[in-house]
Amino acid sequence: MNRLPGWDKQSYGYHGDDGHSFCSSGQGQAYGPTFTTGDIIGCGINLVNGSCFYTKNGHHLGVAFQDLPPKLFPTVGLQTPGEIIDANFGQEPFVYDIEGEMRELRRKTQNVVSNLSWPRKHGDQQTVLQKMVSSYLVHHGYSQTAETFARCTGQEISEELASMRNRQLIQKLV
């Protein structure tokens, strides 16, 4: 109980006394400004790309860690007897604009998706999407839905309906 976050294996921390970030080591890396009493420090985890960032008084300090493991537990380290903290896990508005951060991440993701080019060898976008949906329906044995979808889109089903119905019955039995 006398070690700060980031010093031990698979722990991460941002320390106020020197502004360093620590990752599984007592040797820190220069990261951000120091902080003290009255400062509001935030920690954000991006579950999409496995990164962690910190904020100080509402200002984003940049990515501190990448390639984080899937299971993490919030930890705060205190060194001086009588120190106290207030923890906000979302029960009150954050000082940092996390909603704005999420909007920006969504916008970037949408731009990446909209700028993807479709390989012409598979056909136009609409046909590719219809084949994907049809393949899913057939694979999971949704025979009636697959038949209706095929009829509406003018596609042919590549598998016998009896085989799909049998698969659906087997899934129900399991």
SEZATI-7346 format. One line per field, with one value per residue (C-alpha): residue in one letter; x, z, y. Coordinates in Angstrom, 3 decimals. Each point is the difference from the previous one (the first is absolute). Layout:
<rs>
mivo <- [a|...]
px <- [X|...]
pz <- [Z|...]
py <- [Y|...]
</rs>
This chain:
<rs>
mivo <- [m|n|r|l|p|g|w|d|k|q|s|y|g|y|h|g|d|d|g|h|s|f|c|s|s|g|q|g|q|a|y|g|p|t|f|t|t|g|d|i|i|g|c|g|i|n|l|v|n|g|s|c|f|y|t|k|n|g|h|h|l|g|v|a|f|q|d|l|p|p|k|l|f|p|t|v|g|l|q|t|p|g|e|i|i|d|a|n|f|g|q|e|p|f|v|y|d|i|e|g|e|m|r|e|l|r|r|k|t|q|n|v|v|s|n|l|s|w|p|r|k|h|g|d|q|q|t|v|l|q|k|m|v|s|s|y|l|v|h|h|g|y|s|q|t|a|e|t|f|a|r|c|t|g|q|e|i|s|e|e|l|a|s|m|r|n|r|q|l|i|q|k|l|v]
px <- [0.000|2.973|0.375|-1.602|-1.956|2.306|2.849|-1.228|-0.499|-3.067|-0.764|-0.050|0.197|0.483|1.808|-0.559|3.400|1.983|-2.625|1.358|-2.006|0.881|-0.628|0.994|3.186|1.397|1.650|-2.418|-0.182|-0.450|-3.703|-1.830|0.045|0.184|-3.212|-0.949|-2.866|-2.908|0.882|-2.525|1.612|-1.991|0.851|-1.585|0.189|-0.635|-1.297|0.058|3.751|1.141|1.504|-0.110|0.180|-0.074|-1.428|0.933|-2.663|-1.909|2.988|0.935|3.655|0.382|0.201|1.939|-0.214|-0.865|-0.695|-1.700|-1.239|-3.778|-0.564|0.833|-0.955|0.023|2.647|1.115|3.218|0.409|3.275|-0.706|-2.045|-3.354|-0.153|-3.488|-1.465|-3.411|-0.594|-2.444|-0.953|-2.639|-2.460|0.794|1.036|3.706|2.164|1.471|-2.354|-0.096|-3.139|1.909|2.830|-2.476|-1.646|3.423|0.871|-3.347|0.587|3.466|-1.367|-2.815|2.530|2.143|-3.018|-1.411|3.407|0.390|0.054|-1.876|1.904|-1.814|0.589|-2.760|-2.545|-1.595|-0.500|-3.680|0.575|2.871|-2.137|-2.932|2.258|1.375|-3.485|-1.160|3.071|-0.635|-3.653|0.834|2.882|-2.154|-2.909|-2.547|-1.642|-3.241|1.820|2.657|-2.728|-1.805|3.245|1.070|-3.382|0.103|3.567|-0.182|2.741|0.191|0.644|3.079|-1.108|-2.978|-2.826|-0.354|3.619|-0.574|-3.138|1.859|2.782|-2.573|-1.645|3.395|0.759|-3.313|0.768|3.439]
pz <- [0.000|-0.258|-3.799|-2.402|-3.146|-2.894|2.058|0.047|-2.885|-2.126|1.814|-1.494|1.576|-0.442|2.990|1.233|1.615|-3.256|-2.799|-1.215|-1.247|1.395|-1.645|1.936|1.198|2.612|-2.891|-1.359|-3.359|-0.365|-0.777|1.305|2.518|3.729|2.001|3.572|2.335|-1.862|-3.419|-1.698|-1.637|-2.380|-1.482|-3.215|-1.543|-3.716|-0.223|-3.805|-0.394|3.485|1.046|3.112|0.351|2.911|0.396|2.361|0.832|-3.160|-2.398|-1.908|0.652|-2.854|-0.108|2.955|-0.711|-2.921|-0.417|3.384|1.221|-0.153|3.780|1.906|3.462|1.088|2.601|1.788|1.966|2.937|1.818|2.791|3.080|-0.044|-3.789|-1.472|-3.486|-1.598|-2.702|-2.835|-2.053|-1.927|2.777|-0.656|-3.232|-0.778|-0.210|-3.225|-3.003|-0.421|-2.156|-2.442|-0.046|-0.814|-2.756|-1.558|0.133|-1.632|-2.707|-0.764|-0.152|-2.325|-2.273|-0.184|-0.853|-2.564|-1.711|-0.413|-3.602|-1.054|-2.083|-3.353|-0.491|2.581|-1.664|1.067|3.667|0.083|-1.444|2.420|2.988|-1.194|-0.410|3.511|1.519|-2.010|1.012|3.672|-0.203|-1.798|2.331|3.104|-1.502|-0.216|-2.983|-0.200|0.433|-2.533|-2.516|0.435|-0.174|-3.161|-1.608|0.836|-1.221|-3.037|1.254|-0.023|3.132|-0.400|2.457|0.037|2.221|1.549|1.149|1.585|1.790|1.332|1.341|1.695|1.625|1.213|1.523|1.878|1.363|1.204]
py <- [0.000|2.311|-0.074|2.447|-0.919|-0.771|-1.395|-3.586|-2.409|0.774|3.229|3.470|3.423|3.732|1.504|3.534|0.542|-0.197|-0.180|-3.338|-2.964|-3.412|-3.346|-3.133|1.658|2.361|1.853|2.601|1.766|3.753|0.460|3.054|2.822|-0.596|0.293|0.711|0.858|1.597|-1.422|-2.249|-3.019|-2.171|-3.352|-1.254|-3.443|-0.455|-3.559|0.057|0.515|-1.086|3.308|2.163|3.779|2.404|3.483|2.796|2.567|-0.930|0.069|-3.157|-0.899|-2.490|-3.775|-1.394|-3.746|-2.251|-3.716|-0.258|-3.379|-0.557|-0.136|3.166|1.214|3.657|0.785|3.141|0.277|2.369|0.660|2.467|-0.900|1.787|0.394|-0.326|-0.165|0.319|-2.614|0.649|-3.045|1.923|0.792|3.682|1.746|-0.349|3.113|-1.387|-0.066|-3.793|0.257|2.208|-2.549|-2.772|2.078|0.590|-3.715|-0.863|2.614|-1.403|-3.551|1.059|1.738|-3.127|-2.161|2.434|0.278|-3.751|-1.078|-3.101|-2.512|0.027|-3.735|-0.672|2.293|3.243|0.902|-0.862|-3.483|-0.692|1.026|-2.094|-3.042|0.522|0.173|-3.000|-2.004|0.793|-1.026|-3.252|-0.853|0.431|-1.924|2.812|-1.659|2.009|3.318|-1.061|-0.956|3.316|1.982|-1.851|0.614|3.756|0.491|-2.267|-2.311|-3.750|-2.007|-2.168|-2.692|-2.301|1.192|-3.457|0.155|3.414|-1.175|-3.051|2.230|2.202|-3.055|-1.241|3.409|-0.068|-3.457|1.038]
</rs>
